[in-house]
Amino acid sequence: MDEQELVLGLRERRESAVATFLERYRSLLYHCIGHFETDPTTREDLYQELVVYVLDRLDKGTFDPNKGSFGTWLYRVAWCRCVDLKRKQGAQRAVRFATTGEELSEREDRQPGPSEQLADSEIGSLVRDALTSLEAEDQSLLSLRFMEGATLGEIAQRLSISLEQTKYRLRRATVSMRRVLVSQIAVEETLE
């Protein structure tokens, strides 16, 4: 069966033409498929998809014998269809879900999560309790430095003391705070 007779038979869906087509061009179609798929089951599905697609393209009159051979046209159609199917498959894998009406941020959320917030509140309550047990001057120094973020120079100015005296007193207040915290933690651990 020559090319013209084969194409005409395929358009008319003659059984002999379809059988000849499947026998003659099976290896060509599998050659195209082999570049895109390694799974045997998926290869067979893709082969059947290509046969149906080729027959549909023939029905639409896309093959022109004046432009080239049927084999060349078939290879080009099969290759392009495999590429299209792989792109479609890749696009389905890359689907991202977003809630309706809002865009998901690409930036990392730096806000503390529930467990960090709980830990911070527990530590915060320990620090507040320890702070209330210190002398008023130590409370004031620690509050200015660590809660208000004042520099050593600003603290010295506010308290009308020298910078060296500020450093010394802040160091003493920090050590006192550490002692109170260590003793509180030790008491809590013994209670647990």
C-alpha positions as CSV (number, residue, x, y, z in Angstrom):
1,M,0.0,0.0,0.0
2,D,1.6,3.3,-1.0
3,E,1.3,6.6,1.0
4,Q,-1.6,8.1,-1.0
5,E,-3.6,4.9,-0.7
6,L,-2.8,4.7,3.0
7,V,-3.8,8.3,3.8
8,L,-7.0,7.9,1.8
9,G,-7.8,4.6,3.6
10,L,-7.1,6.2,7.0
11,R,-9.4,9.0,6.3
12,E,-12.1,6.5,5.3
13,R,-11.2,4.4,8.4
14,R,-10.7,1.2,6.3
15,E,-9.6,-1.7,8.5
16,S,-6.8,-2.7,6.1
17,A,-5.4,0.9,6.0
18,V,-5.5,1.2,9.8
19,A,-3.8,-2.2,10.3
20,T,-1.1,-1.2,7.8
21,F,-0.6,2.1,9.5
22,L,-0.3,0.6,13.0
23,E,2.2,-2.0,11.7
24,R,4.3,0.3,9.6
25,Y,4.5,3.3,11.9
26,R,4.3,1.7,15.4
27,S,8.1,1.9,15.8
28,L,8.2,5.6,14.7
29,L,5.5,6.5,17.2
30,Y,7.3,4.6,20.0
31,H,10.6,6.3,19.1
32,C,8.9,9.7,19.7
33,I,7.3,8.5,22.9
34,G,10.6,7.0,24.2
35,H,12.1,10.5,24.4
36,F,9.4,11.6,26.8
37,E,8.2,8.6,28.8
38,T,9.9,5.6,30.4
39,D,7.0,3.9,32.2
40,P,5.7,1.1,30.0
41,T,2.0,1.5,31.0
42,T,2.2,5.3,30.4
43,R,4.0,4.6,27.0
44,E,1.1,2.4,25.9
45,D,-1.5,5.1,26.9
46,L,0.5,7.7,25.1
47,Y,0.8,5.5,22.0
48,Q,-3.0,5.2,21.9
49,E,-3.4,8.9,22.4
50,L,-1.1,9.6,19.5
51,V,-2.9,7.2,17.1
52,V,-6.2,8.9,17.9
53,Y,-4.6,12.4,17.6
54,V,-3.0,11.5,14.2
55,L,-6.3,10.2,12.8
56,D,-8.0,13.4,14.0
57,R,-5.3,15.6,12.3
58,L,-5.7,13.6,9.1
59,D,-9.5,14.2,9.2
60,K,-8.8,18.0,9.5
61,G,-6.7,17.9,6.4
62,T,-3.4,19.0,7.9
63,F,-1.4,16.5,5.9
64,D,-0.3,17.9,2.5
65,P,1.6,15.4,0.3
66,N,3.1,18.3,-1.7
67,K,5.0,19.5,1.4
68,G,6.6,16.2,2.3
69,S,6.2,12.5,3.0
70,F,3.6,11.0,5.3
71,G,6.3,9.6,7.6
72,T,7.9,13.0,8.0
73,W,4.5,14.6,8.7
74,L,3.6,11.8,11.2
75,Y,6.9,12.2,13.1
76,R,6.5,15.9,13.4
77,V,2.8,15.6,14.6
78,A,3.7,12.9,17.1
79,W,6.7,14.8,18.4
80,C,4.7,18.0,18.9
81,R,1.9,16.1,20.6
82,C,4.3,14.4,23.0
83,V,5.8,17.8,23.9
84,D,2.3,19.3,24.4
85,L,1.2,16.4,26.6
86,K,4.4,16.6,28.7
87,R,4.0,20.4,29.2
88,K,0.4,19.9,30.2
89,Q,1.5,17.2,32.7
90,G,4.2,19.5,34.1
91,A,1.7,22.3,34.5
92,Q,-0.7,20.1,36.4
93,R,2.1,19.2,38.9
94,A,3.1,22.8,39.4
95,V,-0.4,23.9,40.5
96,R,-0.4,26.1,43.6
97,F,-3.4,26.6,45.7
98,A,-4.3,29.9,47.2
99,T,-7.3,30.9,49.2
100,T,-9.9,32.9,47.2
101,G,-9.3,36.6,47.2
102,E,-5.8,36.7,48.6
103,E,-2.3,36.2,47.4
104,L,0.1,34.1,49.3
105,S,3.3,36.0,50.3
106,E,6.6,34.7,49.0
107,R,8.3,36.1,52.0
108,E,9.0,34.1,55.1
109,D,6.8,34.8,58.1
110,R,9.1,36.0,60.8
111,Q,6.4,36.4,63.5
112,P,6.8,33.9,66.3
113,G,4.5,30.9,66.2
114,P,2.3,29.8,69.0
115,S,5.0,27.8,70.8
116,E,7.4,30.6,70.7
117,Q,4.8,33.1,71.9
118,L,4.0,30.8,74.9
119,A,7.7,30.4,75.7
120,D,8.2,34.2,75.5
121,S,5.3,34.8,77.8
122,E,6.6,32.3,80.3
123,I,10.1,33.8,80.2
124,G,8.5,37.3,80.3
125,S,6.6,36.5,83.4
126,L,9.7,35.1,85.1
127,V,11.7,38.2,84.2
128,R,8.8,40.5,85.4
129,D,8.7,38.6,88.7
130,A,12.4,38.8,89.2
131,L,12.4,42.5,88.3
132,T,9.9,43.3,91.0
133,S,12.1,41.7,93.6
134,L,15.1,44.0,92.9
135,E,15.8,47.4,94.4
136,A,14.2,50.4,92.8
137,E,17.5,51.7,91.3
138,D,18.3,48.3,89.7
139,Q,14.8,48.1,88.3
140,S,15.1,51.6,86.8
141,L,18.5,50.9,85.3
142,L,17.4,47.6,83.7
143,S,14.2,49.1,82.5
144,L,15.9,52.0,80.8
145,R,18.6,49.8,79.2
146,F,16.6,46.7,78.1
147,M,13.0,47.8,77.9
148,E,13.4,51.3,76.6
149,G,16.6,50.7,74.7
150,A,18.4,53.7,76.1
151,T,22.2,53.9,75.6
152,L,24.7,54.0,78.4
153,G,25.2,57.8,77.8
154,E,21.5,58.5,77.9
155,I,21.1,56.6,81.1
156,A,24.0,58.5,82.7
157,Q,22.4,61.8,81.6
158,R,19.0,60.8,83.0
159,L,20.4,59.7,86.4
160,S,23.0,62.5,86.5
161,I,25.8,60.1,87.1
162,S,29.1,59.4,85.2
163,L,29.3,56.9,82.4
164,E,31.7,54.7,84.5
165,Q,29.2,54.8,87.4
166,T,26.4,53.8,84.9
167,K,28.4,50.9,83.6
168,Y,29.2,49.7,87.2
169,R,25.6,50.0,88.4
170,L,24.1,48.4,85.3
171,R,26.5,45.5,85.7
172,R,25.6,45.1,89.4
173,A,21.8,45.2,88.5
174,T,22.3,42.6,85.8
175,V,24.2,40.3,88.2
176,S,21.4,40.7,90.8
177,M,18.8,39.9,88.2
178,R,20.6,36.8,87.1
179,R,20.8,35.6,90.7
180,V,17.1,36.0,91.2
181,L,16.3,34.3,87.9
182,V,18.6,31.3,88.6
183,S,17.0,30.9,92.1
184,Q,13.5,31.1,90.6
185,I,14.2,28.5,87.9
186,A,15.8,26.2,90.5
187,V,12.7,26.5,92.7
188,E,10.4,25.7,89.7
189,E,12.5,22.7,88.7
190,T,12.3,21.3,92.2
191,L,8.5,21.7,92.3
192,E,8.2,19.8,89.0
